[in-house]
């Protein structure tokens, strides 16, 4: 999957879609690398306010953390279900 446009809004949306499609905690590092590259891209854009840049990155970090928590919670529930019925 490749970001078609380099506009920060499009890249942000693209990374959000990747986070939403994540189905394994092991994918977190790859997504974190994307977020780090995006942060570097934003840092190189002197037209953007630093607060705005940090807000974009922080929202992506929160989103990936929530997704990973969701995946772990799902895994724990599956294991509990197996223990109770298996």
C-alpha distances in whole Angstrom, upper triangle without the diagonal:
4,7,9,12,14,16,16,16,13,12,14,12,9,10,12,10,9,12,13,11,13,16,17,19,18,14,16,16,13,12,16,15,12,15,17,15,15,19,20,18,20,23,23,24,27,27,26,28,28,29,26,23,25,24,21,20,22,21,18,20,22,19,18,21,22,19,20,24,23,22,25,27,26,26,30,31,30,32,35,35,35,38,40,39,39
4,6,9,10,13,14,14,11,9,12,12,8,10,13,11,10,14,15,14,16,19,20,21,20,16,18,18,14,13,16,14,11,14,16,14,13,17,17,15,18,21,20,20,24,24,23,26,26,27,24,21,23,23,19,19,22,21,17,20,22,20,19,22,23,21,22,26,25,24,27,30,29,29,33,34,33,35,38,38,38,41,43,43,42
4,6,7,9,10,11,7,6,9,9,6,9,12,11,11,14,15,15,17,20,22,22,22,18,19,19,15,14,16,15,11,13,15,13,11,15,16,13,15,18,18,18,21,21,20,23,23,24,21,18,20,20,17,17,20,19,16,19,21,19,18,22,23,21,23,26,26,25,28,30,30,31,34,35,34,37,39,39,40,43,44,44,44
4,7,9,11,12,8,8,12,11,9,12,14,13,14,17,18,18,20,23,25,26,25,22,22,22,19,17,20,18,15,16,18,16,14,18,18,15,17,20,19,18,22,21,21,24,24,26,22,20,23,23,19,20,23,21,19,22,24,22,22,25,26,24,26,29,29,28,32,33,33,34,37,38,37,40,42,42,43,46,47,47,47
4,6,8,9,6,7,11,11,10,12,15,15,15,18,20,20,22,25,27,28,27,23,23,23,20,18,20,19,15,16,18,15,13,16,16,13,14,17,16,15,18,18,17,20,22,23,19,18,21,21,17,18,21,20,18,21,24,22,22,26,26,25,27,30,30,30,33,35,34,36,38,39,39,42,44,44,45,48,49,49,49
4,6,8,7,6,10,11,10,12,15,16,16,18,20,21,22,26,27,27,27,23,22,22,19,17,18,17,13,14,15,12,10,13,13,9,10,14,12,11,15,15,14,18,18,20,17,15,18,18,15,16,19,19,17,20,22,21,21,25,26,25,27,30,30,30,33,34,34,36,38,39,40,42,44,45,46,48,50,50,50
4,5,5,6,9,10,11,12,14,16,17,19,20,21,23,27,28,28,28,24,23,23,21,19,19,18,15,15,16,14,11,13,13,10,10,13,13,11,14,12,12,15,16,18,14,13,16,16,13,15,18,17,16,19,21,20,21,24,25,25,27,29,29,30,33,34,34,36,39,40,40,42,44,45,46,48,50,50,51
4,5,5,6,9,10,10,12,14,15,16,18,20,21,25,26,26,26,22,21,21,19,16,17,16,13,12,13,12,8,10,11,8,7,11,11,10,13,12,10,13,13,14,11,9,13,12,9,11,14,14,13,16,18,17,18,21,22,22,24,26,27,28,30,32,32,34,36,37,38,40,42,42,44,46,47,48,48
4,6,5,6,9,10,11,12,14,15,16,19,20,24,26,25,26,23,21,22,20,17,18,18,14,13,16,14,11,12,15,12,11,14,15,13,16,14,12,14,15,15,12,11,14,13,9,12,14,13,12,16,17,16,17,20,21,21,23,25,25,26,29,30,31,33,35,36,36,39,40,41,42,45,46,46,47
4,5,5,6,9,10,11,12,14,15,17,19,22,24,24,25,21,21,21,19,16,17,17,13,13,16,14,11,14,15,13,12,16,16,15,18,17,15,18,18,19,15,14,17,16,12,14,17,15,13,17,18,16,18,21,21,20,23,25,25,26,29,30,30,32,34,35,35,38,40,40,41,44,45,45,46
4,5,5,6,9,10,11,12,14,15,17,20,22,22,22,18,17,18,15,13,14,14,10,10,12,11,8,11,12,10,10,14,14,14,17,17,15,17,17,18,15,13,15,14,11,11,15,13,11,14,17,15,15,19,20,19,21,24,24,24,27,28,28,30,33,33,34,36,38,39,40,42,44,44,44
4,5,5,6,9,10,11,12,14,16,19,21,20,21,18,16,17,15,12,13,13,10,9,12,11,8,10,13,11,11,14,15,14,17,17,14,16,16,16,12,11,12,11,8,9,11,10,8,11,13,12,13,16,17,16,18,21,21,22,24,26,26,28,30,31,32,34,36,37,38,40,41,42,43
4,5,5,6,9,10,10,12,14,18,20,20,21,18,17,18,16,13,15,16,12,12,15,14,11,14,17,15,14,18,19,18,21,20,17,19,19,19,15,14,16,14,10,12,14,11,10,13,14,12,13,17,17,16,18,21,20,21,24,25,25,27,29,30,31,33,35,35,37,39,40,41,41
4,5,5,6,9,10,11,13,16,18,19,19,15,15,16,14,11,13,14,10,11,14,13,11,14,16,14,15,18,19,19,22,21,19,21,21,21,18,16,18,17,13,13,16,14,11,14,16,13,13,17,17,16,18,21,20,20,23,25,25,26,29,30,30,32,34,35,36,38,40,40,40
4,5,5,6,9,10,11,14,16,16,16,13,12,13,11,8,10,11,7,7,11,11,9,12,14,13,14,17,18,18,22,21,19,20,20,19,17,15,15,15,11,11,13,11,8,11,13,10,10,14,14,13,15,18,18,18,21,22,22,24,26,27,28,30,32,33,34,36,38,38,38
4,5,5,6,9,10,14,15,16,17,14,13,15,13,10,12,13,11,10,14,14,12,14,17,16,16,19,21,20,23,23,20,21,20,20,17,15,16,14,11,11,12,10,7,10,11,8,9,12,12,11,13,16,15,16,19,20,20,22,25,25,26,28,30,30,32,34,35,36,36
4,5,5,6,9,12,15,16,17,13,14,16,14,11,14,15,12,12,16,16,14,17,20,18,19,22,23,23,26,25,23,24,24,23,20,19,19,18,15,15,16,13,11,13,14,11,11,14,14,12,14,17,16,16,19,21,20,22,25,25,25,28,30,30,31,34,35,35,35
4,5,5,6,10,12,13,13,10,10,12,10,8,11,12,10,11,14,14,13,16,18,18,19,22,23,23,26,26,24,25,24,24,21,19,20,19,15,15,16,14,11,13,14,11,10,13,14,11,13,16,15,14,18,20,19,20,23,24,24,26,28,29,30,32,34,34,34
4,5,5,9,10,11,12,9,8,11,10,7,10,12,10,10,14,15,14,16,19,19,19,22,24,24,27,27,24,25,24,23,20,19,18,17,14,13,14,12,8,10,11,7,6,10,10,7,9,12,12,12,15,16,16,18,20,21,22,24,26,26,28,30,31,32,32
4,6,8,11,12,14,11,11,15,14,11,13,16,14,14,18,18,17,19,22,22,22,25,27,26,29,29,26,27,26,25,22,21,21,19,16,16,16,13,11,13,12,9,8,11,10,7,10,13,11,11,15,16,15,17,20,20,20,23,25,25,26,29,30,30,31
4,6,9,12,13,10,11,14,13,11,14,16,14,15,19,19,18,21,23,23,24,26,28,28,31,31,28,30,29,28,25,24,23,22,19,18,19,17,14,15,15,12,11,14,13,9,11,14,12,11,15,16,15,16,20,20,20,22,24,24,25,28,29,29,29
4,6,8,9,7,8,11,10,9,12,14,13,14,17,18,18,20,23,23,24,26,28,28,32,32,29,30,28,28,26,24,23,22,19,18,18,16,13,14,14,11,9,11,11,8,8,12,11,9,12,14,13,14,17,18,18,20,22,23,23,26,28,28,28
4,7,9,8,10,13,13,12,15,17,16,18,20,22,22,24,26,26,27,30,31,32,35,35,33,33,32,31,29,27,26,25,23,21,21,19,17,16,17,14,11,13,13,9,9,11,10,7,10,12,11,11,14,15,14,17,19,19,20,23,24,24,24
4,5,6,8,11,11,11,13,16,16,17,19,21,22,23,25,26,27,29,31,32,35,36,33,34,32,31,30,27,26,25,23,21,21,20,17,16,17,14,11,12,13,9,8,11,10,7,9,12,11,10,13,15,14,16,19,19,19,22,24,24,24
4,5,6,8,10,10,11,14,15,16,18,20,20,22,24,25,26,28,30,31,34,35,32,32,30,29,28,26,24,24,22,19,19,18,16,14,14,13,10,10,11,9,6,9,10,7,8,11,11,10,13,15,15,16,19,20,20,22,24,25,25
4,5,7,8,10,11,13,14,15,17,19,20,21,23,25,26,27,29,31,34,35,32,33,30,30,29,26,25,25,23,20,20,20,17,15,17,16,12,12,14,12,9,12,13,10,11,15,15,13,16,18,18,18,21,23,22,24,27,28,26
4,6,5,6,9,10,11,13,14,16,17,19,20,21,23,25,26,28,31,32,29,30,28,28,26,24,23,23,20,18,18,18,14,14,15,14,10,12,14,11,9,13,14,11,13,16,16,15,18,20,20,21,24,25,25,27,29,30,29
4,6,5,6,9,10,10,12,14,15,16,18,20,21,22,24,26,29,30,27,27,25,25,24,21,20,20,18,15,15,15,12,10,12,11,7,9,11,9,7,11,12,11,12,15,16,16,18,20,20,21,24,25,26,27,30,31,30
4,5,5,6,9,10,10,12,14,15,17,18,20,21,23,25,27,29,26,27,25,25,24,21,20,20,18,15,16,17,13,12,14,14,10,11,14,13,11,14,16,15,15,19,19,19,21,24,24,24,27,29,29,30,33,34,33
4,5,5,6,9,10,11,13,14,16,17,19,20,22,23,26,28,25,27,25,25,24,20,20,21,18,15,17,17,13,13,15,14,11,13,16,14,13,16,18,16,17,21,21,20,23,25,25,26,29,30,30,32,34,35,34
4,5,5,6,9,10,11,12,14,15,16,18,20,21,25,25,23,24,22,22,20,18,17,17,15,12,14,13,10,9,12,11,8,11,13,11,11,15,16,15,17,19,20,20,23,25,25,26,28,30,30,32,34,35,35
4,5,5,6,9,10,10,12,14,15,16,19,20,23,24,21,22,20,20,19,16,15,16,14,10,12,12,9,8,11,11,8,10,13,12,12,15,17,16,17,20,21,21,23,26,26,27,29,31,32,33,35,37,36
4,5,5,6,9,10,11,12,14,15,17,19,22,23,21,22,20,21,20,17,16,17,15,12,14,15,12,11,15,14,12,14,17,16,15,19,20,19,21,24,24,24,27,29,29,30,33,34,34,36,38,39,39
4,5,5,6,9,10,10,12,14,16,17,20,21,19,21,19,20,18,15,15,16,13,11,13,14,10,11,14,13,11,14,17,15,16,19,20,20,21,24,25,25,27,29,30,31,33,35,35,37,39,40,40
4,5,5,6,9,10,10,12,14,15,18,19,17,18,16,16,15,12,11,12,10,7,10,10,7,8,11,11,10,12,15,14,15,18,19,19,21,23,24,25,27,29,30,31,33,35,35,37,39,40,40
4,5,5,6,9,10,10,13,15,17,19,17,18,15,16,16,12,12,14,12,8,11,13,10,10,14,14,13,15,18,17,17,20,22,22,23,26,27,27,29,32,32,33,35,37,38,39,41,43,42
4,5,5,6,9,10,11,13,16,18,16,18,16,18,16,13,13,15,13,10,14,15,12,13,17,16,15,18,20,20,20,23,24,24,26,28,29,30,32,34,34,36,38,39,40,42,44,45,44
4,5,5,6,9,10,11,14,15,13,15,14,15,13,10,11,13,10,8,12,13,10,12,15,15,14,17,19,19,20,23,24,24,26,28,29,30,32,34,34,36,38,39,40,42,44,45,45
4,5,5,6,9,10,13,14,12,13,11,12,11,8,8,11,9,7,10,12,10,11,14,15,15,17,19,20,20,23,24,25,26,29,30,31,33,35,35,37,39,40,41,43,45,46,46
4,5,5,6,9,12,14,12,14,12,15,14,10,11,14,12,10,14,16,14,15,18,19,18,20,23,23,23,26,28,28,29,32,33,33,35,38,38,39,42,43,44,46,48,49,48
4,5,5,7,10,12,11,13,12,15,13,10,12,14,12,11,15,16,14,16,19,19,19,22,24,24,25,27,29,29,31,33,34,35,37,39,39,41,43,44,45,47,49,50,50
4,5,5,8,9,7,10,9,11,10,6,9,11,9,9,13,14,13,15,18,18,19,21,23,23,25,27,28,29,31,33,34,35,37,39,40,41,43,44,45,47,49,50,50
4,5,7,10,8,9,8,11,11,7,9,13,12,11,14,16,16,16,19,20,21,22,25,26,26,28,30,31,32,34,36,37,38,40,41,43,45,46,47,49,51,52,52
4,6,9,9,11,11,14,13,11,13,16,15,14,17,19,18,20,23,23,23,25,28,28,29,31,33,34,35,37,38,39,41,43,44,45,47,49,50,51,53,55,54
4,5,6,9,10,13,12,9,13,15,14,14,17,19,18,20,23,23,24,26,28,28,30,32,33,34,36,38,39,40,42,44,45,46,48,49,51,52,54,55,55
4,5,8,9,12,12,10,13,16,15,16,19,20,21,22,24,25,26,28,30,31,32,34,36,37,38,40,41,43,44,46,47,49,51,52,53,55,56,58,58
4,7,9,12,11,10,14,15,15,16,19,20,21,23,25,25,27,29,30,31,33,35,36,37,39,40,41,43,45,46,47,49,51,52,54,55,57,58,58
4,6,9,7,7,10,11,11,13,15,16,17,19,21,22,23,25,27,28,29,31,32,34,35,37,38,40,41,43,44,46,47,49,50,52,53,54,55
4,5,5,6,9,10,11,13,14,16,17,19,20,22,23,25,26,28,29,31,32,34,35,36,38,40,41,42,44,46,47,48,50,51,53,54,55
4,5,5,6,9,10,11,12,14,16,16,18,20,21,22,24,26,27,28,30,32,33,34,36,38,39,40,42,43,45,46,48,49,51,52,53
4,5,5,6,9,10,10,12,14,15,16,18,20,21,22,24,26,26,28,30,31,32,34,36,37,38,40,42,43,44,46,47,49,50,51
4,5,5,6,9,10,11,13,14,15,17,19,20,21,23,25,26,27,29,30,31,33,35,36,37,39,41,42,43,45,47,48,49,50
4,5,5,6,9,10,11,13,14,16,17,19,20,22,23,25,26,28,29,30,32,34,35,36,38,40,41,42,44,45,47,48,49
4,5,5,6,8,10,10,12,14,15,16,18,20,21,22,24,26,27,28,30,32,33,34,36,37,39,40,42,43,45,46,47
4,5,5,6,9,10,10,12,14,15,16,18,20,21,22,24,26,27,28,30,31,33,34,36,37,39,41,42,43,45,45
4,6,5,6,9,10,11,13,14,16,17,19,20,21,23,25,26,27,29,31,32,33,35,36,38,39,41,42,44,44
4,5,5,6,9,10,11,12,14,15,17,18,20,21,23,24,26,27,29,30,32,33,35,36,38,39,41,42,42
4,5,5,6,8,10,10,12,14,15,16,18,20,21,22,24,26,27,28,30,32,33,34,36,37,39,40,41
4,5,5,6,9,10,10,12,14,15,16,18,20,21,22,24,26,27,29,30,31,33,35,36,37,39,39
4,5,5,6,9,10,10,12,14,15,17,18,20,21,23,24,26,27,29,30,31,33,35,36,37,38
4,5,5,6,9,10,11,12,14,15,17,18,20,21,23,24,26,27,29,30,32,33,35,36,36
4,6,5,6,9,10,10,12,14,15,16,18,20,21,22,24,26,27,28,30,31,33,34,35
4,5,5,6,9,10,10,12,14,15,16,18,20,21,23,24,26,27,29,30,32,33,34
4,5,5,6,9,10,10,12,14,15,17,18,20,21,23,24,26,27,29,30,31,32
4,5,5,6,9,10,11,12,14,15,16,18,20,21,22,24,26,27,29,30,31
4,6,5,6,9,10,10,12,14,15,16,18,20,21,22,24,26,27,28,29
4,5,5,6,9,10,10,12,14,15,17,18,20,21,23,24,26,27,27
4,5,5,6,9,10,11,12,14,15,17,18,20,21,23,24,26,26
4,5,5,6,8,10,10,12,14,15,16,18,20,21,22,24,25
4,6,5,6,9,10,11,12,14,15,16,18,20,21,22,23
4,5,5,6,9,10,11,12,14,15,17,18,20,21,21
4,5,5,6,9,10,11,12,14,15,16,18,20,20
4,5,5,6,9,10,11,12,14,15,16,18,19
4,5,5,6,9,10,11,12,14,15,16,17
4,5,5,6,9,10,11,12,14,15,15
4,5,5,6,9,10,11,12,14,15
4,5,5,6,9,10,11,12,13
4,5,5,6,9,10,11,11
4,5,5,6,9,10,10
4,5,5,6,9,10
4,5,5,6,8
4,5,5,5
4,6,5
4,6
4
